[in-house]
Amino acid sequence: MADDVPTPGAASRPEFLILEDSRFDAELLTEALRVAQPAARTRVVDNEAAFIEALSGAPPTLILSDYELPGFSGEHALQIALRQAPGVPFIFVSGVIGEDNAVELLKRGATDYVSKDRLARLPLVLERALQESRDRAGREDAQRRLRDANAGFARAETRRLALIELGDRIRDMDDPGDIAFAASEMLGRELEVDRVGYGVVDTVAETIAIERDWCAPGVASLAGLLHFRDYGSYIDDLRRGVTVAFADAREDPRTRDNAAALEAISARAVVNMPLTEKSGLVGLLYLNHGQARAWPEGEVEFVREVGDRVRTAVARREAQGELRAFADSLERQVAERTRERDRTWALSQDLLGVANARGYFESVNPAWEPVLGWTREELRALPFRSFVHPDDLAATEAELLRLAQGERTLGFENRWRTKAGGYCWLSWTAVPDEGLLYTAARDITEQKERAAELEAAREQLRQSQKLEAVGQLTGGLAHDFNNLLAAISGSLELMRRRGLEGRYADIDRYVDVAQGAARRAAALTHRLLAFSRRQTLAPKPLDANRLVADMEDLVRRTMGPQIALESVAAVGLWPVLADPSQLESALLNLCINARDAMPEGGKLTIETANRWIDSRTARARDLAPGQYVSLCVSDNGVGMTPEVVARAFDPFFTTKPIGMGTGLGLSMIYGFAKQSGGQVRIYSEVGQGTMVCIYLPRNMAAEPVPETLPPESEAPRADQGDTVLVVDDESAIRMLIVEAMQELGYATLEAGDGAEALKLLQSDQRIDLLVTDVGLPGGMNGRQVADAARLARPGLKVLFITGYAENAVLSHGHLAPGMHVMTKPFEMDVLARRVKELI
């Protein structure tokens, strides 16, 4: 079988030799190797001769062999590999090898084995074998370096003994020449050079006087006077105390031109060691050799150490210590790698596991037992789904499907059954790889319990805050309505007394007082309904710029001369769908608040703008993402603290003095904005001012058309025969409406509930308009009565009247043509005009 085609840089790639007679199995194994080791090259052989030939060259990185081969066996291949490529990992890949045979082969030198039906283990086995090979190579390299170091140490020891011997020889010597000769002889024999000598240098004359030198057999002495310049220019380096050493006089630039003269005296390779004192260069220790010769640093150092025996001993001890430390470090690293491979798995507090595609754990670490109580054997024996809480199975299956598609799991939570019968919350991280799931789980039961306790505490706090708000609301209502009822009841009592006494002059004044109190009560009710988002709105497409412009004169008069008003209208402002009167009321309320925040005067700005609200900003402002129009009122007044801003929308909360405000203004604006699909936000800083912005959704319908209101006049009378059906369960209100209609010439019918009204509507009597309350008893509300009436009388005009209208009943303000709504209480003249308009 052919080798893989080499690629650039393949020399550094690992090479795997595969011994396999089955082409199909060889291809499967080659593909598995490519997945596990993409950078590796593979070579496949199928017989003994090809296997021996493959091992005759450069040894492979790793060998994978079948166990049974025709005319050949994997066991025999192992013996060949141990002889020809010792140290190369040998892995059996077979489908028939048994556990006993595998153990025996491991004893005989095999590195590992993998069953052909479990090639998923191959990456782990390869990595372990390659790591062991690298560790073994590291140890062998360390041993080689240790041998080299020992050889160097041996040389150093020999030289140390030589120096000791030299010291013994020169201990009793007094003649410098004898000392020099003894040293020269020791160096010459130890370094195996042709000549070693010592001479006295005259730096002025640039000469050296040599008394005698040691020479190898057949080499002439240089005793006498020599001129340095005859042999080159290296005297300049010697003067500076630099050691001159060259391996070949022909190549050194200092001696290239004088190489023949040096070769003539058997000095083609030279070491000149200057000996200096405080006065400078005084002597020279020289070594000559007739052939080109390198001068290793160790030899040069040895020459330098000739006069320093103590330093040699110290150097020896340092070398020994460094070698021991290096060897110890290598041993520690190998031991730590071996321990770390298992320590993380064994000591981790997380629940680690490896699961297969069949839904079983193949291995789990010891942390599972203290958390769940199950032993590792019990966890591996059952499908892991059997431990999952039944309510969490669907979510678990969905997460397993994501993992099967190659995605990762991070922070998935479910409950696992403990051996004691309870359940434990686990948070999972899982990664799929090669058909297995590598998982890590953490026990979060305690965190879940704490979170539940925290949520319960929060719910208690919310209920407490709700009760506090209800108490505040009822207290404010009781205070305001008691005042209004006192004015109404007092006026009625005085009217009764004046009537009994026959004094009618003051009755009109008492009527005005009672009606004024009733109007204030209606306004208070409207504010409460706005806060609770239960008021009846009449939303229309409108242009906020036009609304601000129409109110500008009113706002200027309200602000007074001390406050400068600026209006900033956005160009191309989008239309909005809102109740114009409520928006006008909200704008005027904000302007009044701004005025009160600037007691010394200041500047008030009304600004409109188009706003694109993205998802991040929408979350911060409690809005749905989309297009909005903002109407902002800002001042440079006293500003509000964060605590005041947090409570500004609470009902009856106010910072104004008693009698200066009800505390319902901002809560009404908040309710109106929320009911209109928008929001209101406050931005304030103490001493810098405040800005309040109302956000209303953009209306995608047609542009708004300005309304022209008819001039007010006296209540119009009915045409001949116009008939109104009045439906209200409150008999007093029904009586007042009927009498008011009759006074204006209308024929009237009346009913107290939906069933009674339907009987009249299904009769043949003429009915031009249905006036009905929304909330009716008997299981049928006013909207249902109107819808049933239109089945019998298509096109019948309907006017809903209500104390508060539930938007769901009135289709959130979107009524069918011919249907209208009025909010109680109302003046009879206003009702009369609406009835006339509708009929």
C-alpha positions in Angstrom: 0.0 0.0 0.0 1.2 3.5 -0.8 2.4 6.1 1.7 0.6 9.3 2.2 2.0 12.1 0.0 4.3 14.3 2.1 3.4 17.9 2.5 5.7 21.0 3.1 7.2 20.9 6.6 6.5 17.2 6.9 9.9 16.6 8.4 8.6 17.9 11.7 5.3 16.0 11.5 4.8 12.7 13.5 4.8 9.5 11.4 2.5 6.6 12.2 3.3 3.1 10.8 0.2 0.9 10.4 0.6 -2.9 10.1 -2.8 -4.1 8.8 -3.6 -6.7 6.1 -7.3 -5.6 5.8 -7.6 -2.7 3.4 -11.0 -1.7 4.9 -9.7 -1.7 8.4 -6.6 0.2 7.3 -8.7 2.9 5.8 -10.9 3.1 8.9 -7.8 3.4 11.1 -6.1 5.9 8.8 -9.3 8.1 9.0 -9.5 7.8 12.8 -5.8 8.9 13.0 -6.5 11.9 10.7 -9.2 13.0 13.0 -7.2 12.4 16.2 -3.8 13.7 14.9 -4.5 15.9 11.8 -0.8 16.8 11.5 0.5 13.2 11.4 1.6 11.2 8.3 0.6 7.6 8.1 2.2 4.6 6.3 0.4 1.3 5.9 2.2 -2.1 5.4 0.6 -5.5 5.3 3.4 -8.1 5.5 6.6 -8.8 7.4 9.0 -7.8 4.7 7.4 -4.4 4.2 7.3 -3.9 8.0 11.0 -4.7 8.4 11.9 -2.4 5.5 9.8 0.4 7.0 11.8 0.1 10.2 15.2 0.0 8.5 15.1 3.7 7.8 14.2 6.5 10.2 12.1 5.1 13.0 8.4 6.1 13.0 6.8 8.1 15.8 4.3 5.3 16.7 3.4 1.8 15.4 -0.2 0.5 15.3 -0.5 -3.3 14.5 -3.2 -5.8 14.0 -2.9 -8.9 16.1 -3.6 -11.6 13.5 -1.9 -11.3 10.1 -1.6 -14.0 7.3 1.7 -15.8 7.7 2.7 -13.3 10.4 1.5 -12.2 13.8 1.3 -9.0 15.8 3.3 -10.6 18.6 6.2 -11.3 16.1 5.9 -7.8 14.8 6.3 -6.5 18.4 9.6 -8.4 18.8 10.9 -7.0 15.6 10.0 -3.5 16.6 11.6 -3.9 20.0 14.8 -4.9 18.2 14.9 -2.4 15.3 13.0 0.6 16.8 13.4 0.4 20.6 11.5 3.1 22.4 8.8 3.6 19.6 5.3 3.1 21.1 3.6 -0.1 19.8 -0.2 -0.2 20.0 -2.3 -3.2 19.1 -5.6 -2.5 17.2 -7.5 -5.7 16.9 -11.0 -7.0 17.0 -10.1 -10.5 18.4 -7.5 -9.8 21.1 -8.7 -10.9 24.5 -8.1 -9.3 27.8 -5.6 -11.9 28.9 -3.6 -11.7 25.6 -3.6 -7.9 25.9 -2.2 -8.0 29.4 0.5 -10.5 28.3 1.4 -8.4 25.3 1.7 -5.3 27.5 4.1 -7.3 29.7 6.2 -8.1 26.6 6.6 -4.5 25.7 3.4 -3.3 23.9 2.4 0.2 24.9 -1.4 -0.3 24.8 -4.2 -1.9 22.8 -7.5 -0.7 21.3 -10.4 -2.8 20.2 -11.5 -2.1 16.6 -15.1 -1.7 17.7 -14.1 1.0 20.2 -11.9 3.3 18.1 -13.4 6.3 20.0 -10.7 5.4 22.6 -8.0 5.8 20.0 -7.4 9.6 20.6 -7.0 9.1 24.3 -4.7 6.1 23.8 -2.6 7.9 21.1 -2.2 11.0 23.3 -1.2 8.8 26.3 1.3 6.8 24.2 2.8 9.9 22.6 3.1 11.6 26.0 4.8 8.6 27.4 7.2 8.5 24.4 7.9 12.2 24.9 8.5 11.7 28.6 10.9 8.7 27.8 12.7 10.8 25.2 13.0 13.6 27.7 14.5 11.2 30.2 16.9 9.7 27.7 17.9 13.2 26.6 18.5 14.1 30.2 20.5 10.9 30.7 22.6 11.8 27.6 23.2 15.3 28.8 24.1 13.8 32.2 26.6 11.4 30.5 28.1 14.4 28.6 28.2 16.4 31.7 29.9 13.4 33.5 32.4 13.2 30.7 33.1 16.9 31.0 33.3 16.4 34.7 35.8 13.6 34.2 37.9 15.8 32.1 37.7 18.5 34.7 38.6 16.0 37.4 41.6 14.8 35.4 42.8 18.3 35.0 42.2 19.0 38.6 44.4 16.0 39.5 46.9 17.3 37.0 46.9 20.6 38.8 47.3 18.9 42.1 50.1 16.9 40.7 51.5 20.2 39.3 51.2 21.8 42.7 53.0 18.9 44.2 55.8 19.2 41.6 56.3 22.9 41.9 55.8 23.0 45.7 59.6 22.8 46.2 60.6 24.6 43.0 62.3 28.0 43.3 63.3 28.6 39.7 60.7 30.3 37.6 61.9 28.5 34.6 61.4 25.1 36.2 58.0 26.2 37.4 57.1 27.3 33.9 58.5 24.2 32.3 56.6 21.9 34.7 53.4 23.8 33.9 54.1 23.6 30.2 54.8 19.9 30.3 51.5 19.2 32.2 49.5 21.3 29.7 51.2 19.8 26.7 50.6 16.2 27.8 47.0 17.0 29.0 45.9 18.9 25.9 48.0 16.8 23.5 49.6 19.8 21.7 53.0 20.1 20.0 54.5 22.8 22.1 53.8 24.7 25.4 56.1 27.4 26.8 56.5 30.5 28.8 58.2 33.8 27.9 58.9 37.3 29.2 57.3 40.0 27.0 58.8 43.4 26.2 55.9 45.5 25.0 58.0 48.3 23.8 60.2 46.2 21.6 57.3 43.8 20.9 59.5 40.8 21.7 59.2 37.7 23.8 62.2 36.0 25.5 61.8 32.2 25.9 64.1 30.4 28.2 62.9 26.9 27.4 59.6 25.2 26.4 58.1 21.7 26.4 57.9 20.1 22.9 56.3 16.9 21.6 58.7 14.5 19.9 60.0 15.8 16.6 59.0 19.4 17.4 61.8 22.1 17.7 62.0 24.4 20.6 61.5 28.2 20.3 64.0 29.1 23.0 65.5 32.5 22.3 64.1 36.0 21.3 61.1 36.3 18.9 59.5 39.3 17.4 55.7 39.3 17.5 55.4 41.3 14.3 57.1 38.5 12.4 54.0 36.3 13.0 51.1 38.8 12.8 49.4 41.7 14.6 48.0 40.0 17.6 50.4 41.8 19.9 47.8 44.6 20.0 45.3 42.3 21.6 47.8 41.0 24.1 48.6 44.5 25.3 44.9 44.9 26.2 45.0 41.6 28.2 42.9 39.8 25.6 43.6 36.1 25.2 44.6 35.3 21.6 43.4 31.9 20.3 43.0 30.9 16.7 42.4 27.5 15.2 44.0 28.2 11.8 46.6 30.9 11.1 45.6 30.8 7.5 42.1 32.0 8.3 42.5 34.4 11.2 42.7 38.0 9.9 45.5 38.9 12.4 47.8 36.1 11.1 46.6 35.4 7.5 49.5 37.3 5.9 52.1 35.6 8.2 50.6 32.1 8.2 53.7 30.6 6.5 56.0 31.9 9.2 53.8 30.4 11.9 53.6 27.0 10.1 57.4 27.0 9.8 57.6 26.9 13.6 54.8 24.3 14.0 52.3 27.0 15.2 49.4 26.9 12.7 47.0 26.8 15.8 47.9 29.0 18.8 46.7 30.0 22.2 48.5 33.0 23.8 47.4 33.6 27.4 48.7 37.0 28.6 49.8 37.2 32.2 49.4 40.7 33.6 50.2 42.6 36.7 49.2 46.1 37.7 51.9 47.5 35.4 50.4 45.6 32.4 51.5 42.7 30.3 54.6 40.9 31.7 54.5 37.3 30.5 52.9 35.0 28.1 51.8 31.4 28.3 51.6 30.0 24.8 50.4 26.7 23.2 51.3 25.8 19.6 50.1 23.0 17.3 51.4 22.2 13.9 47.9 21.4 12.4 44.7 23.4 12.4 43.0 22.8 15.8 40.0 24.2 17.5 40.5 25.5 21.0 37.3 24.7 23.0 36.4 27.1 25.7 37.1 24.4 28.3 40.7 24.1 27.2 41.2 27.8 27.2 39.7 28.0 30.7 41.9 25.1 31.8 45.0 27.1 30.6 43.7 30.1 32.6 43.1 27.9 35.6 46.6 26.5 35.7 47.6 29.1 38.3 44.4 28.8 40.3 43.9 25.3 41.7 41.4 26.3 44.3 39.1 27.7 41.6 39.2 24.4 39.9 37.9 22.6 43.0 35.1 25.1 43.4 34.1 24.8 39.8 34.0 21.1 40.2 31.6 21.3 43.2 29.3 23.8 41.3 29.2 21.5 38.3 28.2 18.6 40.5 25.5 20.6 42.2 23.9 21.9 39.0 23.9 18.4 37.5 22.1 17.0 40.5 19.6 19.8 40.5 18.9 19.4 36.8 18.4 15.6 37.2 16.1 16.2 40.3 14.0 18.8 38.3 13.5 16.4 35.5 12.3 13.6 37.8 9.9 16.0 39.6 8.4 17.2 36.3 7.8 13.6 35.1 6.2 12.7 38.5 4.0 15.8 38.5 2.7 15.1 35.0 1.8 11.6 36.0 0.0 12.8 39.2 -1.8 15.7 37.5 -3.3 13.4 35.0 -5.4 11.8 37.7 -5.6 14.4 40.5 -8.0 16.8 38.8 -10.4 14.0 38.1 -10.1 12.5 41.6 -10.1 15.7 43.7 -12.5 18.0 41.8 -15.6 19.0 43.8 -17.6 19.2 40.5 -19.4 16.1 39.3 -17.4 15.1 36.3 -18.5 12.4 33.9 -18.2 10.9 30.4 -21.4 9.7 28.8 -22.0 7.7 25.6 -24.6 8.0 23.0 -26.7 5.2 24.5 -27.4 7.4 27.6 -25.0 5.8 30.0 -22.1 7.2 31.9 -18.9 5.4 31.0 -17.0 7.0 33.9 -17.7 9.4 36.8 -15.4 10.9 39.3 -15.7 10.3 43.1 -17.5 13.6 43.7 -20.9 12.1 42.7 -21.3 9.8 45.7 -21.3 12.5 48.5 -23.7 14.7 46.6 -26.3 12.1 45.4 -25.5 9.1 47.5 -25.2 6.7 44.5 -21.9 4.8 44.0 -20.1 5.1 40.8 -21.0 1.6 39.8 -24.7 2.4 40.4 -24.5 5.5 38.3 -22.9 3.6 35.4 -25.3 0.8 35.6 -28.5 2.8 34.8 -29.4 5.2 32.0 -28.8 8.7 33.3 -32.3 9.7 32.3 -33.7 7.5 35.0 -32.2 9.8 37.6 -33.8 13.0 36.2 -36.9 14.4 37.8 -40.0 13.6 35.6 -40.9 17.3 35.3 -37.4 18.1 33.9 -37.3 15.3 31.4 -38.7 17.3 28.5 -36.2 20.1 29.0 -33.4 17.6 29.4 -34.2 15.9 26.2 -34.3 19.2 24.4 -30.8 20.0 25.8 -29.5 16.6 24.7 -30.8 17.2 21.2 -28.8 20.5 21.1 -25.7 18.6 22.2 -26.3 15.9 19.5 -26.3 18.8 17.0 -22.8 19.8 18.2 -23.7 22.7 20.4 -22.4 23.2 23.9 -24.3 23.3 27.2 -23.6 26.0 29.7 -25.6 26.6 32.8 -28.5 24.1 32.1 -30.3 23.1 35.3 -32.4 20.1 36.2 -33.1 17.9 39.2 -31.5 14.6 39.9 -32.9 11.9 42.2 -30.7 11.1 45.3 -30.4 7.7 46.8 -32.3 8.9 49.8 -35.4 9.6 47.6 -35.1 13.4 47.4 -34.0 15.6 44.5 -30.9 17.7 44.1 -30.6 20.7 41.7 -27.6 20.4 39.3 -26.2 23.0 36.9 -24.5 21.4 33.9 -21.7 22.2 31.5 -21.4 19.7 28.7 -19.4 19.4 25.5 -19.9 16.7 22.8 -16.8 15.1 21.2 -16.4 12.0 19.1 -19.8 10.6 20.1 -19.2 11.1 23.8 -20.5 13.8 26.2 -17.9 15.3 28.6 -19.9 16.8 31.4 -19.4 18.7 34.6 -22.2 19.4 37.1 -22.4 21.5 40.2 -24.8 21.1 43.1 -26.9 24.3 43.3 -29.6 23.1 45.6 -28.6 25.5 48.4 -28.5 28.4 45.9 -32.0 27.5 44.7 -33.3 27.4 48.2 -31.8 30.7 49.0 -33.2 32.2 45.8 -36.7 30.9 46.7 -36.4 32.4 50.2 -35.3 35.7 48.7 -38.2 35.7 46.2 -40.6 34.9 49.0 -39.2 37.8 51.0 -39.5 40.1 48.0 -43.1 39.0 47.5 -43.8 39.9 51.1 -42.2 43.2 50.6 -44.3 43.9 47.5 -47.5 43.0 49.4 -46.4 45.3 52.2 -45.8 48.1 49.7 -49.1 47.4 48.1 -50.9 47.6 51.5 -49.0 50.8 52.3 -50.0 52.3 48.9 -53.7 51.3 49.4 -53.6 52.8 52.9 -52.2 56.0 51.5 -54.7 56.1 48.7 -57.7 55.4 50.9 -56.5 58.0 53.4 -56.1 60.7 50.7 -59.5 59.8 49.2 -61.2 59.9 52.5 -59.8 63.4 53.2 -60.6 64.9 49.8 -64.1 63.3 49.4 -65.1 64.2 53.0 -64.3 67.8 52.2 -66.3 67.6 48.9 -69.2 65.8 50.5 -69.3 68.3 53.4 -69.6 71.1 50.8 -72.4 69.3 48.9 -74.3 68.1 52.0 -73.9 71.5 53.7 -75.3 73.3 50.6 -78.2 71.0 50.4 -79.0 71.4 54.1 -78.9 75.2 53.7 -81.1 75.0 50.6 -83.6 72.9 52.5 -83.7 75.4 55.5 -84.0 78.4 53.2 -86.8 76.7 51.3 -88.7 76.0 54.6 -88.2 79.6 55.7 -89.2 81.0 52.3 -85.9 82.7 51.9 -84.9 81.9 48.2 -82.4 84.7 47.6 -79.3 82.5 48.6 -80.4 79.3 47.0 -78.5 80.0 43.7 -75.3 80.6 45.6 -75.7 77.2 47.5 -76.5 75.5 44.2 -73.2 76.9 42.7 -71.3 75.7 45.8 -72.8 72.2 45.5 -72.2 72.0 41.7 -68.6 73.2 42.2 -67.9 70.5 44.8 -69.5 67.9 42.5 -67.3 69.0 39.6 -64.2 68.8 41.8 -65.2 65.3 42.9 -65.6 64.3 39.3 -62.2 65.7 38.5 -60.7 63.8 41.5 -62.4 60.6 40.2 -61.0 61.2 36.8 -57.5 61.6 38.2 -57.9 58.4 40.2 -59.1 56.5 37.1 -56.1 57.9 35.1 -53.7 56.7 37.8 -55.3 53.2 37.8 -55.5 53.3 33.9 -59.3 52.7 34.1 -60.4 56.1 32.7 -62.4 56.3 29.5 -60.1 57.6 26.8 -61.1 59.1 23.4 -57.9 58.5 21.5 -57.5 60.3 18.2 -54.7 60.8 15.7 -53.0 64.1 16.7 -50.0 66.2 16.0 -48.2 66.9 19.3 -46.5 70.0 17.8 -49.9 71.5 16.9 -51.2 70.7 20.4 -48.2 72.4 22.0 -48.6 75.4 19.8 -52.3 75.7 20.6 -51.5 75.7 24.3 -48.5 78.0 24.2 -50.5 81.2 25.1 -52.2 79.4 28.0 -48.9 78.1 29.3 -47.3 81.6 29.1 -50.1 83.2 31.1 -49.9 80.4 33.6 -46.1 80.7 34.0 -46.1 84.4 34.6 -43.4 87.0 33.6 -40.6 85.6 35.7 -40.4 82.4 33.6 -39.1 82.3 30.1 -40.9 79.8 27.9 -39.1 78.1 24.9 -40.8 75.6 22.6 -38.6 73.3 20.5 -40.8 71.5 17.9 -39.2 68.6 16.0 -39.4 68.8 12.2 -41.3 65.9 10.6 -42.8 64.8 14.0 -44.7 61.5 13.8 -48.4 61.5 14.7 -49.6 59.8 17.8 -52.9 58.2 18.9 -53.9 59.7 22.2 -56.8 61.5 24.0 -56.1 65.2 23.2 -57.8 66.5 26.3 -55.8 64.1 28.6 -52.5 65.0 26.8 -53.3 68.7 27.2 -54.1 68.2 30.9 -50.8 66.2 31.3 -48.8 69.0 29.6 -50.4 71.8 31.6 -49.8 69.8 34.8 -46.1 69.3 34.0 -45.7 73.0 33.2 -47.3 74.0 36.5 -45.0 71.6 38.4 -42.0 73.2 36.6 -43.3 76.7 37.5 -43.6 75.7 41.2 -40.0 74.3 41.1 -38.7 77.8 40.0 -39.9 80.2 42.7 -37.3 82.8 41.8 -38.0 82.4 38.0 -36.1 80.6 35.4 -36.5 78.9 32.0 -39.1 76.3 30.9 -38.6 74.3 27.7 -41.2 72.2 25.9 -39.6 69.9 23.4 -40.9 67.2 21.0 -38.8 64.6 19.2 -39.0 61.3 17.3 -37.4 58.4 19.2 -36.3 55.0 18.0 -36.2 52.8 21.1 -34.0 49.8 20.7 -34.3 46.6 22.9 -31.6 47.7 25.4 -33.1 51.2 25.9 -36.6 49.7 26.0 -35.7 47.5 28.9 -34.3 50.5 30.8 -37.4 52.6 30.2 -40.0 49.8 30.6 -41.2 50.0 27.0 -41.6 47.8 24.0 -39.0 48.4 21.3 -40.2 50.6 18.5 -40.9 54.1 17.3 -42.1 56.7 19.8 -42.8 60.4 20.1 -41.4 62.2 23.2 -43.0 65.3 24.7 -40.6 66.7 27.3 -41.0 69.5 29.8 -37.7 70.7 31.4 -36.8 73.4 33.9 -33.7 74.7 35.6 -35.4 74.8 39.0 -34.5 73.2 42.4 -34.5 69.6 41.1 -35.4 66.4 42.9 -33.4 63.9 45.0 -33.3 60.3 43.8 -35.6 59.4 46.7 -38.2 61.9 45.6 -37.9 60.7 42.0 -38.5 57.1 43.1 -41.9 58.1 44.7 -43.0 60.9 42.4 -45.6 58.7 40.7 -47.1 57.5 44.0 -50.7 58.6 44.5 -51.1 61.6 47.0 -47.3 61.9 47.3 -46.3 65.6 47.0 -43.5 67.8 48.3 -45.6 70.9 48.0 -47.0 72.6 51.2 -50.4 71.6 52.5 -53.2 73.0 50.3 -50.8 73.5 47.3 -51.3 70.1 45.6 -53.2 66.8 45.8 -50.3 64.6 44.9 -52.3 63.0 42.0 -50.9 65.0 39.1 -47.9 62.9 38.2 -49.7 59.6 39.0 -52.5 60.7 36.6 -49.9 61.4 33.9 -48.3 58.1 34.5 -51.6 56.2 34.2 -52.6 58.1 31.1 -49.2 57.3 29.4 -49.3 53.7 30.3 -53.0 53.3 29.2 -52.0 55.0 25.9 -49.2 52.3 25.3 -46.4 54.6 26.4 -44.4 55.6 29.4 -43.3 58.6 31.4 -39.8 59.1 32.8 -38.2 61.7 35.2 -34.6 62.9 34.9 -33.6 65.3 37.7 -30.6 66.6 39.6 -30.7 68.6 42.8 -29.9 72.3 42.0 -29.8 71.7 38.3 -33.4 71.2 37.3 -35.8 68.5 36.1 -37.0 67.0 32.8 -40.1 64.9 32.5 -40.7 63.1 29.2 -43.9 61.4 28.0 -43.3 58.7 25.5 -46.3 57.8 23.2 -46.2 55.2 20.4 -46.1 56.4 16.8 -49.4 56.2 15.0 -48.9 54.6 11.6 -52.4 55.6 10.4 -53.2 58.7 8.4 -52.0 62.2 9.4 -54.3 63.9 12.0 -56.9 66.4 10.8 -57.5 69.4 13.1 -61.0 69.5 14.7 -63.3 72.5 14.5 -65.5 72.6 17.5 -69.0 74.1 17.2 -69.7 77.2 19.4 -71.6 76.4 22.6 -75.2 77.3 22.8 -78.3 76.4 24.8 -79.3 72.7 24.8 -81.0 71.9 21.5 -84.5 70.6 21.4 -85.6 67.3 19.8 -87.3 67.0 16.5 -90.8 65.7 16.4 -90.9 62.0 17.4 -87.2 61.5 18.3 -87.2 58.6 20.8 -84.4 57.7 23.3 -84.1 54.4 25.2 -82.3 55.0 28.6 -80.8 51.9 30.3 -79.2 52.3 33.7 -79.5 50.2 36.9 -79.3 53.4 39.1 -82.9 54.6 39.2 -81.9 58.1 40.3 -79.6 58.7 37.3 -82.1 57.0 35.0 -84.9 59.4 36.3 -82.7 62.5 35.8 -81.7 61.6 32.2 -85.3 60.7 31.3 -86.7 64.0 32.7 -83.9 66.0 31.0 -84.7 64.3 27.6 -88.5 64.9 28.1 -87.9 68.5 28.8 -86.1 68.9 25.5 -89.0 67.2 23.6 -87.7 63.6 23.3 -90.0 60.6 23.6 -88.3 58.3 26.2 -88.2 54.7 27.1 -86.4 53.3 30.1 -85.0 50.0 31.4 -83.1 48.9 34.6 -81.1 46.0 33.1 -80.1 44.4 29.8 -82.9 41.8 29.7 -85.6 44.5 30.0 -83.8 46.7 27.5 -83.7 43.9 24.9 -87.5 43.4 25.1 -88.0 47.0 24.1 -85.3 46.8 21.4 -86.9 43.8 19.9 -90.3 45.4 19.8 -91.7 47.5 17.0 -91.4 50.8 18.9 -89.4 53.6 17.3 -86.0 54.0 18.9 -83.5 56.6 17.5 -80.8 56.4 20.2 -79.7 53.8 22.9 -78.2 55.5 26.0 -76.9 52.8 28.2 -74.6 52.4 31.2 -71.7 50.0 30.6 -72.0 48.1 33.9 -75.4 46.5 34.2 -76.6 43.7 36.5 -78.1 40.4 35.4 -75.1 39.0 33.4 -75.3 41.3 30.4 -73.3 44.5 30.3 -74.0 47.6 28.2 -71.7 46.6 25.3 -73.5 43.3 25.0 -76.9 45.0 25.0 -75.7 47.4 22.2 -74.3 44.5 20.1 -77.6 42.5 20.5 -79.6 45.7 19.7 -77.7 46.2 16.4 -78.6 42.7 15.3 -82.3 43.6 15.5 -81.8 47.3 14.5 -78.7 47.7 12.2 -77.2 51.1 12.4 -78.7 52.0 15.7 -76.9 54.9 17.4 -75.4 54.1 20.8 -74.1 56.4 23.6 -72.4 54.6 26.5 -72.4 56.4 29.9 -70.2 55.1 32.7 -68.6 56.0 36.0 -65.5 54.2 34.8 -65.2 52.2 31.6 -63.3 48.9 31.4 -61.3 49.2 28.2 -61.8 45.5 27.5 -65.6 46.0 27.4 -65.2 49.0 25.1 -62.6 47.4 22.9 -59.8 49.5 24.3 -61.4 52.7 22.9 -61.9 51.3 19.4 -65.7 51.5 19.0 -67.8 50.7 15.9 -69.2 53.6 13.9 -72.2 55.2 15.5 -71.0 54.2 19.1 -69.8 56.9 21.5 -69.0 57.2 25.2 -69.4 59.8 28.0 -68.0 59.6 31.5 -70.1 60.3 34.6 -70.7 62.8 36.0 -71.7 65.1 33.2 -73.9 68.2 32.8 -77.3 67.7 31.3 -76.7 70.4 28.7 -73.6 68.5 27.5 -75.6 65.3 27.4 -78.4 67.0 25.4 -75.9 68.3 22.8 -74.3 64.9 22.4 -77.8 63.3 22.0 -78.7 65.8 19.4 -75.5 65.3 17.5 -75.9 61.6 17.4 -79.5 61.6 16.3 
